[in-house]
Amino acid sequence: MDLISINWLAVAACVVVSMISGAIWFGPKTFFPIWWKAIGKTEKDTPGGDNMGLMWGGTVLASIVQAVSMAIMVNFMGSPSGGATLASGARAGFMLWFGFVAATSLTNKLFAGQLKAWALETGNHLINFVLFGAILGAWH
């Protein structure tokens, strides 16, 4: 698949969805306090450190890379009956999350002793990958 055939509006929608779901998932009234404690931080620590621009720029860039990669994979893993659909996209998103994101990050978090942080982090990634796949499968 070449980059010209990617639906860039769908990719942009995925990036926006990622920012919204992340804000909700890691909001101060949802999972942020639990996650913050699970990674060993205290109330005295500041999220993102001194460079919030780098943190948010990197987050948006990572989301763009994920959405573009997902667009390629959803198209490649599309429905056997002739192309990607909402369902086949969501399935592709789940399988990519399960096989690569969840499994890879589990190893890191097990050695770091941060299983609770893994569950919270990969939960957000699961939502994003399934939504990305569904959006890109439906809107190709």
MARPA-774854 format. One record per residue (C-alpha): x, y, z; residue number from 1. Coordinates in pm, whole numbers, padded with zeros to 5 digits. Layout:
BEGIN
NODE       x       y       z  num
NODE       X       Y       Z  NUM
...
//
This chain:
BEGIN
NODE       x       y       z  num
NODE   00000   00000   00000    1
NODE   00135   00338  -00089    2
NODE   00088   00648   00123    3
NODE  -00126   00816  -00144    4
NODE  -00406   00562  -00102    5
NODE  -00436   00627   00273    6
NODE  -00747   00814   00381    7
NODE  -00577   01103   00558    8
NODE  -00906   01237   00698    9
NODE  -00960   00900   00867   10
NODE  -00603   00914   01001   11
NODE  -00670   01265   01138   12
NODE  -00993   01137   01296   13
NODE  -00796   00856   01462   14
NODE  -00548   01105   01607   15
NODE  -00833   01315   01749   16
NODE  -01001   01003   01890   17
NODE  -00670   00903   02049   18
NODE  -00634   01240   02221   19
NODE  -00993   01231   02346   20
NODE  -00980   00872   02469   21
NODE  -00645   00935   02639   22
NODE  -00779   01246   02811   23
NODE  -01078   01051   02940   24
NODE  -00887   00731   03028   25
NODE  -00606   00913   03208   26
NODE  -00818   01195   03346   27
NODE  -00782   01309   03708   28
NODE  -01116   01149   03797   29
NODE  -01055   00822   03611   30
NODE  -00730   00622   03596   31
NODE  -00456   00887   03621   32
NODE  -00417   00878   04002   33
NODE  -00403   00496   04005   34
NODE  -00158   00484   03713   35
NODE   00060   00762   03856   36
NODE   00097   00569   04181   37
NODE   00152   00240   03992   38
NODE   00454   00385   03809   39
NODE   00603   00501   04139   40
NODE   00523   00871   04120   41
NODE   00400   01088   04404   42
NODE   00191   01404   04419   43
NODE   00516   01605   04424   44
NODE   00616   01473   04080   45
NODE   00507   01668   03773   46
NODE   00372   01484   03468   47
NODE   00584   01548   03162   48
NODE   00863   01716   03354   49
NODE   00981   02052   03231   50
NODE   00910   02004   02861   51
NODE   00537   01974   02801   52
NODE   00583   02064   02433   53
NODE   00807   01763   02378   54
NODE   00565   01539   02569   55
NODE   00258   01646   02372   56
NODE   00442   01671   02041   57
NODE   00576   01319   02089   58
NODE   00230   01194   02186   59
NODE   00069   01339   01875   60
NODE   00352   01212   01654   61
NODE   00319   00862   01801   62
NODE  -00056   00871   01738   63
NODE   00000   00974   01375   64
NODE   00251   00692   01324   65
NODE   00008   00443   01481   66
NODE  -00284   00562   01268   67
NODE  -00086   00552   00942   68
NODE   00054   00207   01025   69
NODE  -00294   00090   01122   70
NODE  -00434   00221   00792   71
NODE  -00183   00011   00604   72
NODE  -00247  -00299   00815   73
NODE  -00628  -00267   00814   74
NODE  -00621  -00254   00437   75
NODE  -00379  -00547   00420   76
NODE  -00574  -00756   00675   77
NODE  -00911  -00656   00527   78
NODE  -01210  -00878   00499   79
NODE  -01158  -01190   00286   80
NODE  -01474  -01098   00098   81
NODE  -01314  -00799  -00066   82
NODE  -01176  -00520   00143   83
NODE  -01172  -00366   00484   84
NODE  -01489  -00311   00682   85
NODE  -01565  -00168   01024   86
NODE  -01565  -00520   01172   87
NODE  -01248  -00639   00997   88
NODE  -01076  -00314   01093   89
NODE  -01172  -00352   01458   90
NODE  -01052  -00715   01446   91
NODE  -00722  -00608   01292   92
NODE  -00683  -00341   01560   93
NODE  -00745  -00596   01833   94
NODE  -00500  -00848   01688   95
NODE  -00228  -00585   01642   96
NODE  -00282  -00464   01999   97
NODE  -00286  -00819   02139   98
NODE   00010  -00951   01944   99
NODE   00240  -00652   01958  100
NODE   00141  -00380   02205  101
NODE   00009  -00589   02495  102
NODE   00263  -00869   02464  103
NODE   00567  -00646   02416  104
NODE   00483  -00402   02692  105
NODE   00391  -00688   02929  106
NODE   00750  -00810   02923  107
NODE   00878  -00463   03013  108
NODE   00627  -00410   03293  109
NODE   00680  -00757   03441  110
NODE   01052  -00690   03479  111
NODE   00976  -00344   03621  112
NODE   00722  -00489   03866  113
NODE   00447  -00265   03727  114
NODE   00169  -00503   03626  115
NODE  -00105  -00261   03736  116
NODE   00050   00013   03520  117
NODE   00060  -00234   03228  118
NODE  -00312  -00306   03263  119
NODE  -00397   00065   03267  120
NODE  -00167   00157   02980  121
NODE  -00261  -00130   02753  122
NODE  -00629  -00079   02829  123
NODE  -00605   00265   02671  124
NODE  -00409   00123   02377  125
NODE  -00671  -00149   02330  126
NODE  -00947   00110   02300  127
NODE  -00741   00318   02057  128
NODE  -00634   00027   01836  129
NODE  -00986  -00114   01807  130
NODE  -01131   00232   01738  131
NODE  -00855   00312   01488  132
NODE  -00918  -00015   01307  133
NODE  -01294   00040   01303  134
NODE  -01261   00397   01175  135
NODE  -01007   00305   00910  136
NODE  -01195  -00008   00804  137
NODE  -01525   00175   00771  138
NODE  -01383   00491   00614  139
NODE  -01138   00373   00350  140
//
